[in-house]
Amino acid sequence: METANPIFRHQISADVIALDKQGRVILVADVRGSRVVKLTLSQFTSYLKATQTVVPFAMLVDPETIQIVQWDGVNWSEAICSLKTTNIVKYYDPSCDNQTIDGDYLEALIESWLRDLAYHWKSVIPPATNELAAIGLLQQLEDGSTKSDVEIAGDTLLGDQFFDEYLYWA
């Protein structure tokens, strides 16, 4: 018996995504254990153009800097917000102030921060609240959610139960 498998011609991996309260992807994040590689923006660009998807923000994170850029439907802006990574993550793990954090742990701390911005699980005013409000990102994060290590195709999130079933049938 043959089973029809869905074919996703254009998809991309994201370390972390943020969804607004309606479940739309509003931010894709790439978290690197070393310096940010600009190739990531070109990969996001190809994906967004191929799928004609609008994801308004991208976040590029390395152990030193968090850069946020904005998508206008054609091009990415220069960094519209640049933050010192340790100033953000030390709020969620004070030991980060005097050591380099990378890999999966850095990704987890960034996702914790985004969740705190969305629904204030740790604080009323999370780090960089004013900076993100000034660029319009905070308002879109409020009451939203996050997911990590996901594949997205257009406006479809490949992950969770659907992705597990897709892998099972493939």
Residue pairs with C-beta under 8 A, 6 or more apart in sequence:
3 169
5 166
5 169
5 170
6 166
8 153
8 156
8 158
9 50
10 47
10 50
10 51
10 153
10 154
11 47
11 151
11 152
11 153
11 158
12 28
12 43
12 44
12 47
12 151
12 152
12 153
13 149
13 150
13 151
14 28
14 29
14 30
14 150
14 151
14 152
15 29
15 30
15 31
15 61
15 107
15 110
15 148
15 149
16 27
16 28
16 29
16 31
16 59
16 107
16 110
16 111
16 114
16 146
16 147
16 148
17 25
17 27
17 28
17 29
17 146
17 147
17 148
17 150
17 152
17 157
18 25
18 26
18 27
18 29
18 114
18 118
18 140
18 141
18 144
18 145
18 146
19 25
19 26
19 144
19 145
19 146
19 147
20 26
20 140
20 141
20 143
20 144
21 142
21 143
21 144
23 145
24 155
25 53
25 55
25 152
25 155
25 157
26 55
26 56
26 57
26 137
26 140
26 141
26 144
27 55
27 56
27 57
27 58
27 59
27 114
27 137
27 140
27 141
28 44
28 55
28 57
28 58
28 59
28 152
29 58
29 59
29 60
29 61
29 110
29 114
30 36
30 40
30 58
30 59
30 60
30 61
31 61
31 62
31 106
31 107
31 110
32 60
32 61
32 62
32 102
33 62
33 63
33 102
33 103
33 106
34 62
34 63
34 102
35 62
35 64
36 60
36 61
36 62
36 65
36 67
40 58
40 60
41 58
41 60
41 69
41 76
44 55
44 58
44 71
44 76
45 75
45 76
47 53
48 54
48 55
48 71
51 153
51 154
51 155
52 154
53 154
53 155
54 71
54 73
55 71
56 70
56 71
56 136
56 137
56 140
57 68
57 69
57 70
57 71
57 137
57 140
58 68
58 69
58 71
58 76
59 66
59 67
59 68
59 110
60 66
60 67
60 68
60 69
61 67
61 85
61 106
61 107
61 110
62 85
63 85
63 100
63 101
63 102
63 106
64 84
64 85
64 86
65 82
65 83
65 84
65 85
66 81
66 82
66 83
66 84
66 85
66 88
66 110
67 79
67 81
67 82
68 79
68 80
68 81
68 82
68 83
68 132
68 135
68 137
69 76
69 77
69 78
69 79
69 80
70 76
70 77
70 80
70 135
71 77
80 135
81 128
81 131
81 132
81 134
81 135
81 137
83 128
83 131
85 101
85 106
86 96
86 97
86 101
87 127
87 128
88 109
88 110
88 113
88 127
88 128
89 96
89 101
89 106
89 109
89 110
89 113
90 96
90 97
91 113
91 122
91 123
91 126
91 127
92 109
92 112
92 113
92 116
92 122
93 101
93 109
96 109
101 109
107 148
107 149
108 148
111 146
111 148
112 122
113 126
113 127
114 141
114 146
115 121
115 145
115 146
116 122
116 123
116 126
117 126
117 129
117 132
117 138
117 141
117 142
118 141
118 142
118 143
118 144
118 145
118 146
119 142
119 143
120 126
129 138
132 138
132 141
133 139
147 157
147 159
147 160
149 159
150 157
150 158
150 159
151 157
151 158
151 159
151 163
152 158
158 166
